[in-house]
Each structure stands twice: as structure tokens, then as C-alpha cells.
Amino acid sequence: MSSRRIAVIEAWFTSPSQAGKHRGYSASDVALHRDAGELTVDNTMARRLRHLLAEHTKAGTCITSLGVVDSTSLHAATEEGLVCAYVSGAALSFADVGRTDPSADLSDYLPSAVADKVNSMYRAQLARDRLNRGLAQRGFKCTDPMIPLIADCDSGYGLHTSVMKAVKLLVEAGTAGLHIDDMLSGSKRFDKVDGVGGVLVPLSEHKRRLVAAQLQLDIMGSECVLINRTDAIHSTHITSTIDPADRAFILGSPIPSLPSYASLRTSAERTAWRAAAQLCSIDEATARAAEAAGDLDLLQKYNAQVGSLCAGDAKRLALRLGIKVEWDCDIARTYQGWYPYRGCIESSLDRMKRTSHLFDVVWYCAISYLASEAEFFAKELQAASPGKWMMFNTTQASRARVKDIPPAELERIPHTLGRLGYSLNIMPLAGQVIHALGSARGSKAVLQGGLAAFIEEIAGPAEDEAEGRPLVAQWHPNFGSIADSVMDIIGTGE
């Protein structure tokens, strides 16, 4: 292995974009898995995204971004001032999954689906950048089409090699940033029947996803922004109790006479079981048992020794110390084998604190906007990891979800988030709603009024709003100028 290649990687590890990252592996490990020859990854857009995040964090301002569904909506939004766009896996699931069937947000499309969409948009950006050079010479006011694209990498589509392959596809497609979440792919229920919503993987498994993603970026020499998303706040279950980091949020029942939850056959039985189970963590059950028996000295010993133990070992510790605790998480498992989990802002925060050295940007996936919650998370996270980049999402935005937020506060959300230290607020599904609403209104007008309505209500206003810019509706003649230019250059072929 070339010592020069290793030295180049070691130097890159200390560069501005990489210096703050923890790596449990060496430059020689990375060099071992790099392809021969020179690196071909273009970091221009990744560096642009890093610059945006750094500048807005420093200024205490927040970028508002939205999900885009295709190159047309991307270009139109860029013309209106969008500086960063998001490519949502959920939006693709609903409407644009290529050769597979549409679905819910379950990441059950092909792993290449998001990368293909990113690549389509990125190539369109490059084409428009070339087009703008000619349009500028003809007097058009052209907006820079090259804005960073952030891509949804879901849960990585499998274990470490699957994560690495997914990351490679996205980087090669042109993404400037990508996020990986801590959920079990395909497991969520949307109706919350039987108390099942989102299902997490142990924190240790998610950490391996993050390390695998960063390793792949290092192998490629990519400065792509790595975003850690946790869905813990709205999760109801977890796949395993093995990780001590999850102990405080894993729930079991202190009532030994209950039947196992998995043995129940009806929703009514399961609802009654949950009402009677008094679900709590092993730490809570131990504290209650010790306090009830007056064994406060034993509880103090338990608290001093339990820190590095998983839930099962924590119970064994309590019994060994003489605390007569009744608590069973296995009795509470679903028929899929999942354990109850206390999803809350504290669990999201805990996961981020424990992994903040492994990624660039923090994203706790909020259910809806709640100022007090966003403030609590930001203050606690920044106290633990000062200067850490943070992003926020307003995903399921609707009148019903914001009815309790005063209009003035609603309007100030970008300002409030910026003041709290969030540098990016994305609306992942907004682009799909914008696209659908615009199509519905335009189609209705044309179907009712024909060409006259199209000219009056669509084409005319589009021309008025263009203000000297190239119209979306006129891309075909504009792109034709590129083909004409190439034809002129080739000429007679001599």
C-alpha cells in the first residue's frame, strides 16, 4: 500500500471539513478500500452546503427549504430563491418509484430510487447552468441553478455494506448531503393500532450505520454532509434491549401475573393489557421497589453500578443487591418480537448526545412544531456539543396541526429556529403538495375554459412573473439553442 496515499488521506482528515470528526479507523484502513487511480468525486456542492450551514449558524438565521419532486419544480423554486433542496424518499414512495408499485413511507422501494432522482435533478442543474451562459448573452437574468441537494437515505436499506452502497450511489448521483435514520425499515404503522408506531433499532446498531456511511465517504474522498436523523420522539418500540444506552427508555411490566402481550389475539385484549401493565423502565421499577421496602442504601448502590448495563443485566444487578424488583420486558413484546419503548424528546436528545461525534448535522424528526420542545432540544444539545449544526423539519404541516399556534408565532418560525441555533428547516413533502395543487388548479382552468383559459390564467401570468428570466414553459426552445450551438460547432464535419 502506498505511503503517499495514506499520507494524503491523513492530511485530508485534518482539513476544515473533516477535522471535527471522530474516526475509529485509520487512514490505512481507508486506503485499503479505495479504488486505484485518482479520486473523481466533485465536492463543490457539498462545500456549498457546508458554507450555508456554517454561515447561517453563525448569523443565527435559518434556511427554509422544501422537498422537490422533479427538475421542473427544482428549477422553478430555485428561480424564486430556494438555496437548498430536499429529495424525499417518502415523496418518491407515494408517486415516483420507477419500476415498483407506489407505497407508504416504508423505504420499500429500490435502494437506487432516490439516487436516480437526485441524479436526474443534478444533471438538469448542470444542463441549465450551461444553458444560462447563452441566455445571459441574450439579455436574460439567470439565477444560479446549482443549489445543494440533500437526499433521504432512509435507514440505509440493510446492514453496513448496504449502507455503504446506498451512500456511494447518492454521492455519485450528485447529492451534497444525506441523512440516515435509526428506524427498522418497513416496520412503522400509520394507524397506531395496538400501540405500534415507529420501531427503532438499538443505538449501537445505528452507530454502525453512521460509521459505515462515514467510511464510505472517506473511501470516496467525499465531503458530503452526513446528517443523523433520529425518529425516537415518535417511536413506540425497539427491536432489542441489548444496548445499555437504551435502558432508560425500554419498558416492561412490574406485574408478573399478566399474560404475554404476544399471546393476545384481539385489539381489545391488547388495549386492556396496556392499560393494566403499568409499563415502566427497569430503573423506575427498581426505584419504586427499593423505596417501598425502605432500601434506599441499596438503591444508591444500584444507581452507582447500573450505568454500563443493559436492561436485563440491570434487573440482575438489582436482584443481586437484594432489591425485590418485579419487572419483565419480554412479557411486553409484540408478536414481531419488539419491545415497548418510551419515545419522547428526551430519548431523541439522549441518542444525539451519544453519537454527536459521528456526523455533521443533528436532526430530531419532530412530529409537529412545538417551540418549547425545539428550544429544549437545542439548548441541551448545544450545551453538550457547542456549535453542532442542527436542522428541523415541519413535515405534516396542515391547518389541523397548527391550529393551536398563534398566527404571529407561526410566521416567526424561521426566525425562532434560527435564534435557537437551527440553520436549516425543511418541509419534506411541501413540494409534492405545491406540485399537486398547481396541477389541479391549472387542469381545472384548462378543462373548463380551453385555450383561452390557459392563456389568461396560466401562460399570461407566467410571462408576467418571468421579468426577463427564462420561462419554465419555454425550456424546450431554450434547450434547443444548446443543440443548435453544438450543430454549428460541428458544422460540415471538417
C-alpha positions as CSV (number, residue, x, y, z in Angstrom):
1,M,0.0,0.0,0.0
2,S,1.4,3.4,-1.0
3,S,2.6,5.5,1.9
4,R,1.8,8.6,-0.2
5,R,-1.8,7.6,-0.5
6,I,-2.0,7.1,3.3
7,A,-0.4,10.5,3.9
8,V,-2.9,12.2,1.6
9,I,-5.8,10.7,3.5
10,E,-4.3,11.6,6.8
11,A,-3.9,15.2,5.6
12,W,-7.5,15.2,4.4
13,F,-8.6,14.0,7.9
14,T,-7.3,17.3,9.3
15,S,-8.9,19.5,6.6
16,P,-11.5,22.1,7.7
17,S,-14.5,19.9,6.7
18,Q,-13.1,16.7,8.3
19,A,-11.1,17.8,11.4
20,G,-14.0,17.7,13.9
21,K,-15.0,14.1,13.1
22,H,-14.2,11.1,15.2
23,R,-12.9,8.0,13.4
24,G,-12.3,4.7,15.0
25,Y,-10.3,3.6,12.0
26,S,-7.1,4.7,10.4
27,A,-6.1,6.3,7.1
28,S,-4.5,3.0,6.1
29,D,-7.9,1.3,6.6
30,V,-9.5,3.8,4.2
31,A,-6.6,3.5,1.7
32,L,-7.1,-0.3,1.6
33,H,-10.6,0.1,0.2
34,R,-10.0,3.0,-2.2
35,D,-10.0,2.3,-5.9
36,A,-6.8,2.7,-7.8
37,G,-6.2,5.9,-9.6
38,E,-7.2,9.5,-8.8
39,L,-10.4,10.3,-6.9
40,T,-13.2,11.6,-9.2
41,V,-15.8,12.9,-6.6
42,D,-16.7,16.5,-7.1
43,N,-17.1,18.2,-3.7
44,T,-18.3,21.6,-5.0
45,M,-21.9,21.2,-3.9
46,A,-21.0,19.6,-0.6
47,R,-18.8,22.5,0.2
48,R,-21.5,24.9,-0.8
49,L,-23.9,23.2,1.7
50,R,-21.3,23.3,4.4
51,H,-20.8,27.0,3.8
52,L,-24.6,27.6,4.0
53,L,-24.9,25.7,7.3
54,A,-21.8,27.5,8.8
55,E,-22.9,31.0,7.8
56,H,-26.5,30.6,9.0
57,T,-25.5,29.0,12.2
58,K,-23.0,31.9,12.8
59,A,-25.7,34.5,11.9
60,G,-28.4,32.9,13.9
61,T,-30.6,32.5,10.9
62,C,-32.4,29.5,9.4
63,I,-32.8,28.5,5.8
64,T,-36.3,27.4,4.8
65,S,-36.1,24.5,2.3
66,L,-38.6,22.2,0.8
67,G,-38.8,18.8,-0.9
68,V,-38.8,19.0,-4.7
69,V,-40.4,16.3,-6.9
70,D,-38.6,16.8,-10.2
71,S,-36.2,19.0,-12.1
72,T,-39.0,21.4,-13.2
73,S,-40.1,22.1,-9.6
74,L,-36.5,22.4,-8.6
75,H,-35.7,25.0,-11.2
76,A,-38.9,27.0,-10.5
77,A,-38.2,27.0,-6.8
78,T,-34.5,28.0,-7.4
79,E,-35.7,30.9,-9.5
80,E,-37.8,32.1,-6.6
81,G,-34.8,32.0,-4.2
82,L,-34.5,28.4,-2.9
83,V,-30.9,27.9,-1.8
84,C,-31.1,24.2,-0.8
85,A,-33.5,21.4,-1.9
86,Y,-34.5,18.1,-0.3
87,V,-35.2,14.9,-2.1
88,S,-37.7,12.8,0.0
89,G,-37.9,9.1,0.0
90,A,-41.5,9.4,1.3
91,A,-42.5,11.5,-1.7
92,L,-40.9,9.0,-4.1
93,S,-42.8,6.2,-2.3
94,F,-46.1,7.9,-3.0
95,A,-45.7,8.8,-6.6
96,D,-42.3,8.1,-8.3
97,V,-40.7,4.8,-7.6
98,G,-39.8,3.8,-11.2
99,R,-40.5,0.1,-11.8
100,T,-42.0,-0.7,-8.4
101,D,-45.5,0.0,-7.0
102,P,-46.3,3.2,-5.1
103,S,-46.4,2.7,-1.3
104,A,-46.5,4.4,2.0
105,D,-43.3,5.9,3.6
106,L,-41.8,2.5,4.3
107,S,-38.5,2.7,2.3
108,D,-39.6,-0.4,0.4
109,Y,-38.5,1.0,-3.0
110,L,-35.3,0.0,-4.7
111,P,-32.2,1.4,-3.0
112,S,-31.3,3.2,-6.2
113,A,-34.6,5.1,-6.4
114,V,-33.6,8.2,-4.5
115,A,-30.2,8.2,-6.1
116,D,-31.8,8.1,-9.6
117,K,-34.0,11.0,-8.7
118,V,-31.1,13.0,-7.4
119,N,-29.0,12.2,-10.5
120,S,-31.9,13.4,-12.7
121,M,-32.1,16.7,-10.8
122,Y,-28.4,17.2,-10.6
123,R,-27.9,16.6,-14.4
124,A,-30.8,19.0,-15.0
125,Q,-29.0,21.6,-12.9
126,L,-25.8,21.2,-14.9
127,A,-27.7,21.4,-18.2
128,R,-29.4,24.7,-17.0
129,D,-26.0,26.0,-15.9
130,R,-24.8,25.5,-19.5
131,L,-28.0,27.0,-20.9
132,N,-27.7,30.1,-18.8
133,R,-24.4,31.1,-20.4
134,G,-26.1,31.5,-23.7
135,L,-29.2,33.1,-22.2
136,A,-27.2,35.6,-20.3
137,Q,-25.6,36.7,-23.6
138,R,-29.2,37.3,-24.9
139,G,-30.1,39.6,-22.0
140,F,-31.9,37.2,-19.7
141,K,-31.5,37.5,-15.9
142,C,-30.3,34.0,-14.9
143,T,-30.3,32.6,-11.4
144,D,-27.6,30.2,-10.5
145,P,-29.3,26.8,-10.8
146,M,-26.6,25.0,-8.8
147,I,-28.1,24.6,-5.3
148,P,-27.2,21.8,-2.9
149,L,-29.4,18.7,-2.9
150,I,-30.0,16.8,0.4
151,A,-31.1,13.2,-0.1
152,D,-33.1,10.7,2.0
153,C,-31.0,7.6,2.7
154,D,-33.7,6.2,5.0
155,S,-32.3,3.5,7.3
156,G,-29.6,2.5,4.9
157,Y,-31.5,-0.4,3.4
158,G,-29.8,-3.1,5.4
159,L,-26.6,-3.7,7.3
160,H,-23.2,-2.0,6.9
161,T,-22.4,-3.0,3.3
162,S,-25.9,-2.0,2.2
163,V,-25.4,1.4,3.9
164,M,-22.1,1.9,2.1
165,K,-23.6,1.0,-1.3
166,A,-26.5,3.4,-0.8
167,V,-24.2,6.2,0.3
168,K,-22.0,5.6,-2.8
169,L,-25.0,5.7,-5.1
170,L,-26.1,9.0,-3.6
171,V,-22.7,10.6,-3.8
172,E,-22.1,9.5,-7.3
173,A,-25.6,10.9,-8.2
174,G,-24.6,14.4,-7.0
175,T,-26.0,14.7,-3.5
176,A,-24.5,17.4,-1.3
177,G,-25.9,15.9,1.9
178,L,-27.7,12.8,3.1
179,H,-29.4,11.6,6.2
180,I,-29.7,8.2,7.8
181,D,-32.3,7.4,10.5
182,D,-32.4,5.0,13.4
183,M,-35.5,3.1,12.5
184,L,-36.2,-0.5,11.4
185,S,-37.0,-0.3,7.7
186,G,-40.6,-1.1,6.8
187,S,-41.8,-1.5,10.4
188,K,-43.9,1.6,11.2
189,R,-47.7,1.5,11.5
190,F,-49.5,4.7,10.4
191,D,-52.8,4.0,12.3
192,K,-51.0,3.2,15.6
193,V,-53.2,0.1,16.1
194,D,-52.3,-1.9,19.2
195,G,-49.9,0.9,20.2
196,V,-47.4,0.3,17.5
197,G,-46.0,3.3,15.6
198,G,-42.3,3.6,14.8
199,V,-39.8,0.9,15.6
200,L,-36.2,1.8,16.5
201,V,-33.0,-0.2,16.2
202,P,-30.6,-0.3,19.2
203,L,-28.4,2.8,19.3
204,S,-25.3,0.6,18.8
205,E,-26.7,-0.6,15.5
206,H,-27.5,2.9,14.4
207,K,-23.9,3.9,15.3
208,R,-22.7,1.2,13.0
209,R,-24.8,2.7,10.2
210,L,-23.3,6.1,10.8
211,V,-19.7,4.8,10.9
212,A,-20.4,2.7,7.7
213,A,-21.7,5.9,6.0
214,Q,-18.7,8.0,7.0
215,L,-16.3,5.2,6.0
216,Q,-17.8,5.1,2.5
217,L,-17.5,8.9,2.3
218,D,-13.8,8.6,3.3
219,I,-13.2,5.9,0.8
220,M,-14.6,8.1,-2.0
221,G,-12.9,11.3,-0.7
222,S,-16.3,12.9,-0.4
223,E,-17.2,15.9,1.8
224,C,-20.9,15.1,1.6
225,V,-22.7,16.4,4.7
226,L,-23.7,13.4,6.9
227,I,-26.9,14.1,8.8
228,N,-28.0,11.9,11.7
229,R,-31.8,11.7,12.0
230,T,-33.5,10.2,15.0
231,D,-37.2,9.2,15.0
232,A,-37.1,8.3,18.7
233,I,-39.5,11.1,19.7
234,H,-42.5,9.3,18.0
235,S,-41.3,5.7,18.2
236,T,-43.2,3.2,20.3
237,H,-41.0,0.1,20.1
238,I,-37.4,-1.1,19.8
239,T,-36.0,-4.3,18.3
240,S,-33.6,-5.2,21.1
241,T,-32.7,-4.5,24.7
242,I,-29.0,-5.3,24.3
243,D,-27.7,-1.7,24.3
244,P,-27.1,0.0,27.8
245,A,-27.7,3.3,26.1
246,D,-31.4,2.4,25.5
247,R,-32.1,1.1,29.0
248,A,-33.8,4.2,30.4
249,F,-36.4,4.1,27.6
250,I,-37.1,0.4,27.3
251,L,-40.4,-0.5,29.0
252,G,-41.6,-3.6,30.8
253,S,-44.3,-4.5,33.3
254,P,-43.9,-5.0,37.0
255,I,-47.0,-7.2,37.2
256,P,-45.9,-10.9,36.8
257,S,-49.5,-12.2,36.6
258,L,-50.2,-10.7,33.2
259,P,-50.2,-13.0,30.1
260,S,-47.7,-12.3,27.5
261,Y,-48.7,-9.5,25.1
262,A,-47.8,-11.6,22.1
263,S,-50.3,-14.3,23.1
264,L,-53.2,-11.9,22.9
265,R,-55.4,-12.2,19.8
266,T,-57.6,-9.1,19.6
267,S,-57.1,-5.4,19.7
268,A,-59.5,-5.1,22.6
269,E,-57.4,-7.6,24.7
270,R,-54.2,-5.7,23.8
271,T,-55.7,-2.3,24.7
272,A,-56.8,-3.7,28.1
273,W,-53.4,-5.2,28.7
274,R,-51.6,-2.0,28.1
275,A,-54.0,-0.2,30.5
276,A,-53.2,-2.7,33.2
277,A,-49.5,-3.2,32.6
278,Q,-48.1,-0.1,34.3
279,L,-45.2,-0.1,31.8
280,C,-42.0,1.5,33.2
281,S,-38.3,1.2,32.8
282,I,-36.2,-1.1,34.9
283,D,-34.6,1.8,36.6
284,E,-38.1,3.1,37.6
285,A,-39.3,-0.3,38.7
286,T,-36.1,-0.8,40.8
287,A,-36.5,2.7,42.4
288,R,-40.1,2.0,43.3
289,A,-39.4,-1.4,44.8
290,A,-36.5,-0.1,46.8
291,E,-38.4,2.9,48.1
292,A,-41.4,0.8,49.0
293,A,-39.1,-1.5,51.1
294,G,-37.1,1.3,52.6
295,D,-33.9,0.1,50.9
296,L,-32.6,3.4,49.9
297,D,-29.0,2.4,50.6
298,L,-29.4,-0.5,48.1
299,L,-30.9,1.9,45.6
300,Q,-27.9,4.1,45.9
301,K,-25.6,1.1,45.2
302,Y,-27.8,0.2,42.2
303,N,-27.6,3.7,40.8
304,A,-23.8,3.7,41.2
305,Q,-23.3,0.4,39.4
306,V,-26.0,0.3,36.7
307,G,-24.6,2.9,34.3
308,S,-23.0,0.5,31.7
309,L,-25.6,-2.3,32.0
310,C,-28.4,-3.2,29.6
311,A,-31.9,-3.7,30.9
312,G,-31.6,-7.4,31.5
313,D,-28.3,-7.0,33.4
314,A,-29.7,-4.1,35.3
315,K,-32.5,-6.3,36.7
316,R,-30.0,-9.0,37.6
317,L,-27.9,-6.4,39.5
318,A,-31.0,-5.2,41.4
319,L,-31.8,-8.7,42.5
320,R,-28.2,-9.5,43.4
321,L,-28.2,-6.4,45.6
322,G,-31.3,-7.6,47.4
323,I,-33.9,-5.3,45.8
324,K,-37.0,-7.4,45.2
325,V,-38.0,-5.9,41.9
326,E,-40.7,-7.4,39.6
327,W,-40.1,-6.3,36.0
328,D,-40.3,-8.1,32.7
329,C,-39.8,-6.6,29.3
330,D,-40.2,-9.9,27.5
331,I,-43.8,-10.3,28.6
332,A,-44.5,-7.0,26.8
333,R,-43.0,-7.9,23.4
334,T,-45.2,-7.8,20.4
335,Y,-45.8,-10.8,18.2
336,Q,-43.0,-9.4,15.9
337,G,-40.6,-9.5,18.9
338,W,-40.4,-5.8,19.5
339,Y,-40.1,-4.3,23.0
340,P,-42.1,-1.2,24.2
341,Y,-40.1,2.0,24.1
342,R,-40.8,5.4,25.6
343,G,-40.5,7.8,22.6
344,C,-40.0,11.4,23.8
345,I,-37.9,14.4,23.2
346,E,-35.5,13.2,26.0
347,S,-34.9,9.9,24.1
348,S,-34.1,11.8,20.9
349,L,-31.7,14.1,22.8
350,D,-30.0,11.2,24.5
351,R,-29.4,9.4,21.2
352,M,-27.9,12.6,19.6
353,K,-25.7,13.3,22.6
354,R,-24.2,9.8,22.5
355,T,-23.5,9.9,18.7
356,S,-22.7,13.6,18.0
357,H,-19.0,12.8,17.3
358,L,-20.0,10.6,14.3
359,F,-21.8,13.1,11.9
360,D,-22.1,16.7,10.8
361,V,-25.8,17.7,11.4
362,V,-28.3,16.8,14.1
363,W,-31.9,16.2,13.1
364,Y,-34.6,15.0,15.5
365,C,-37.6,14.2,13.4
366,A,-40.4,16.3,15.0
367,I,-44.0,15.2,14.9
368,S,-45.0,18.9,14.6
369,Y,-43.7,22.3,15.5
370,L,-43.6,22.9,19.2
371,A,-41.5,25.9,20.2
372,S,-40.8,24.7,23.8
373,E,-39.7,21.3,22.5
374,A,-37.4,22.8,19.9
375,E,-35.9,25.1,22.4
376,F,-35.3,22.4,25.0
377,F,-33.6,20.2,22.5
378,A,-31.4,23.0,21.1
379,K,-30.2,24.2,24.4
380,E,-29.4,20.8,25.8
381,L,-27.7,19.7,22.6
382,Q,-25.6,22.8,22.3
383,A,-24.6,22.5,25.9
384,A,-23.2,19.1,25.2
385,S,-21.9,19.8,21.7
386,P,-21.3,23.5,21.2
387,G,-21.6,24.7,17.6
388,K,-23.1,21.5,16.3
389,W,-25.1,22.1,13.2
390,M,-28.9,21.4,13.7
391,M,-31.8,21.1,11.3
392,F,-35.5,20.9,11.9
393,N,-38.5,19.6,9.9
394,T,-42.1,20.7,9.5
395,T,-43.3,17.6,7.7
396,Q,-47.0,17.0,8.3
397,A,-48.0,20.7,8.1
398,S,-51.7,21.2,7.9
399,R,-54.3,23.6,9.4
400,A,-55.2,20.9,12.0
401,R,-51.7,20.5,13.2
402,V,-51.0,24.3,13.6
403,K,-54.5,25.3,14.9
404,D,-53.1,25.9,18.4
405,I,-50.2,28.1,17.2
406,P,-50.9,31.8,17.2
407,P,-50.6,33.3,13.6
408,A,-47.8,35.6,14.7
409,E,-45.8,32.7,16.2
410,L,-46.4,30.7,13.0
411,E,-45.0,33.4,10.9
412,R,-41.9,33.7,13.1
413,I,-41.0,30.0,13.0
414,P,-37.9,30.6,10.7
415,H,-36.7,33.4,12.9
416,T,-37.3,31.4,16.1
417,L,-35.5,28.4,14.8
418,G,-32.6,30.5,13.7
419,R,-32.3,32.2,17.1
420,L,-32.3,28.7,18.7
421,G,-29.4,27.6,16.5
422,Y,-31.1,25.6,13.8
423,S,-29.6,26.5,10.5
424,L,-32.0,24.6,8.2
425,N,-35.7,24.0,8.3
426,I,-37.0,21.5,5.7
427,M,-40.6,20.9,4.6
428,P,-40.1,17.4,3.0
429,L,-43.5,17.0,1.4
430,A,-44.2,20.6,0.6
431,G,-43.0,20.2,-3.0
432,Q,-45.4,17.4,-3.6
433,V,-48.4,19.5,-2.3
434,I,-47.3,22.5,-4.3
435,H,-47.0,20.4,-7.5
436,A,-50.4,18.7,-7.0
437,L,-52.2,21.9,-6.1
438,G,-50.7,23.8,-9.1
439,S,-51.6,20.9,-11.4
440,A,-55.1,20.6,-10.1
441,R,-55.8,24.3,-10.4
442,G,-54.2,24.6,-13.9
443,S,-56.0,21.5,-15.2
444,K,-59.4,22.7,-13.9
445,A,-59.0,26.0,-15.6
446,V,-58.0,24.5,-19.0
447,L,-60.6,21.8,-18.9
448,Q,-63.3,24.4,-18.2
449,G,-62.1,27.2,-20.5
450,G,-59.8,25.6,-23.0
451,L,-57.0,27.6,-24.7
452,A,-58.5,30.9,-23.7
453,A,-58.3,30.0,-20.0
454,F,-54.8,28.6,-20.4
455,I,-53.6,31.9,-21.9
456,E,-55.5,34.0,-19.4
457,E,-54.8,32.1,-16.2
458,I,-51.6,30.2,-16.8
459,A,-49.4,31.3,-19.7
460,G,-50.1,35.0,-19.3
461,P,-49.3,35.2,-15.6
462,A,-46.2,33.0,-16.1
463,E,-44.9,35.5,-18.7
464,D,-45.7,38.4,-16.3
465,E,-43.8,36.8,-13.4
466,A,-40.8,35.9,-15.6
467,E,-39.4,39.5,-15.5
468,G,-36.7,38.9,-18.1
469,R,-35.9,35.4,-16.8
470,P,-36.2,32.3,-19.0
471,L,-39.7,30.8,-18.6
472,V,-40.2,27.3,-17.3
473,A,-42.7,26.9,-20.2
474,Q,-40.1,27.9,-22.7
475,W,-37.4,25.4,-21.8
476,H,-37.8,23.4,-25.0
477,P,-36.8,26.3,-27.3
478,N,-34.1,27.4,-24.8
479,F,-32.6,23.9,-24.6
480,G,-32.9,23.8,-28.4
481,S,-30.3,26.6,-28.5
482,I,-27.8,24.2,-26.9
483,A,-28.4,21.7,-29.6
484,D,-28.2,24.4,-32.3
485,S,-24.9,25.6,-30.9
486,V,-23.4,22.1,-31.0
487,M,-24.6,21.7,-34.6
488,D,-22.9,25.0,-35.5
489,I,-19.7,23.9,-33.8
490,I,-19.7,20.5,-35.7
491,G,-20.5,22.3,-38.9
492,T,-19.8,20.3,-42.0
493,G,-17.6,17.9,-40.1
494,E,-14.4,19.1,-41.5
